[in-house]
Amino acid sequence: LRELALKEVAGQVERKVEAEVERPKQLRHEHFLACISTNADVARKIIRKTARLANYYHSDWSVLYVQTPSEALDKIPLDKQRYLLQNFQLATELGAEVIQAQSADQKDISKPVLGFLPAKILRMDKADIGAAILQVVKDKRITTVCIGKPHLKLFHVILKTSVFNQLLTALSENDVDLVILS
């Protein structure tokens, strides 16, 4: 009799717990996106910090570089090209997928800056950094975007604020976190 009573009480407690305790929602699988530029030191820091975050969360991560028309292969200085290649190689060694976005009207679209490294080329109508980030976020189901701290002068802040606000709005609509690394 005691055994039956214990089974009955255990069943009631179990049903009460199931009814009252909220089950945690399924945790989302993190996917990080490191956005870099030709600034070698900042790009290296972003790559290393994003790699650490991805390693901590046991998740995938990608590196995005948007090649603007002023950074075409025939216009970019050789030292910046070398540093960019070294950063791409570092990202690949740390386990990232490297994505290079460039406008469709650039002459060198068939050959990426990466040369020997495995990379995906993202072709865009124009080299718009915000649009490239949003496209990669949607295509790769990115959950966290990591960028460097903007080093802008007051004039640039005034001009770029609307672009940055549009990016923030779009990221928040897609439930994407933004991490600004210094």
Stockholm file with secondary structure:
# STOCKHOLM 1.0

chainA/1-182         LRELALKEVAGQVERKVEAEVERPKQLRHEHFLACISTNADVARKIIRKTARLANYYHSDWSVLYVQTPSEALDKIPLDKQRYLLQNFQLATELGAEVIQAQSADQKDISKPVLGFLPAKILRMDKADIGAAILQVVKDKRITTVCIGKPHLKLFHVILKTSVFNQLLTALSENDVDLVILS
#=GR chainA/1-182 SS CHHHHHHHHHHHHHHHHHHHSCCCCCCCCCEEEEEECSCHHHHHHHHHHHHHHHHHTTCEEEEEEEECGGGSTTTSCHHHHHHHHHHHHHHHHTTCEEEEEEETTCTTTTSCTTTTSCEEEEEESSCCHHHHHHHHHHHHTCSEEEEECCCCCHHHHHHHHHHHHHHHHHHHHTTCEEEEEC
#=GC SS_cons         CHHHHHHHHHHHHHHHHHHHSCCCCCCCCCEEEEEECSCHHHHHHHHHHHHHHHHHTTCEEEEEEEECGGGSTTTSCHHHHHHHHHHHHHHHHTTCEEEEEEETTCTTTTSCTTTTSCEEEEEESSCCHHHHHHHHHHHHTCSEEEEECCCCCHHHHHHHHHHHHHHHHHHHHTTCEEEEEC
//
